[in-house]
């Protein structure tokens, strides 16, 4: 039997990636997130 004629029984929800990263991924980048927040909160100057 040719695969083209098989019914599509794939659940569309199975192919949706996780929207929220898992905790391990978050922890791996937490130091970068913290540093970016520090940089964002630095006082700005007019120097270029």
C-alpha positions in Angstrom: 0.0 0.0 0.0 1.3 3.4 -0.9 1.8 5.9 1.9 0.1 8.6 -0.1 -3.2 6.8 0.3 -3.0 6.3 4.1 -5.3 8.6 6.1 -3.6 11.4 8.1 -4.0 10.3 11.7 -1.4 12.8 13.0 -2.6 14.8 15.9 -1.8 18.4 14.9 -1.1 19.2 18.6 1.8 16.8 18.6 3.8 19.0 16.3 3.4 22.2 18.2 6.7 23.1 20.0 6.7 24.1 23.6 6.0 27.8 24.0 7.6 28.2 27.4 11.2 26.9 27.7 11.7 24.2 30.3 13.3 25.1 33.6 16.8 23.7 32.7 16.9 26.0 29.6 15.8 29.0 31.6 18.5 28.4 34.3 21.2 27.9 31.6 20.5 31.5 30.4 19.5 33.1 33.7 22.9 34.8 34.2 22.6 36.4 30.7 19.1 37.6 31.5 20.2 39.0 34.8 23.1 40.8 33.1 20.9 42.3 30.4 18.5 43.6 33.0 21.5 45.2 34.8 22.6 46.9 31.5 19.1 48.1 30.8 19.0 49.8 34.2 22.3 51.6 33.9 22.0 55.4 33.9 22.3 56.8 30.4 24.7 59.6 29.4 24.9 62.0 26.5 28.5 60.8 25.6 28.9 59.1 22.2 
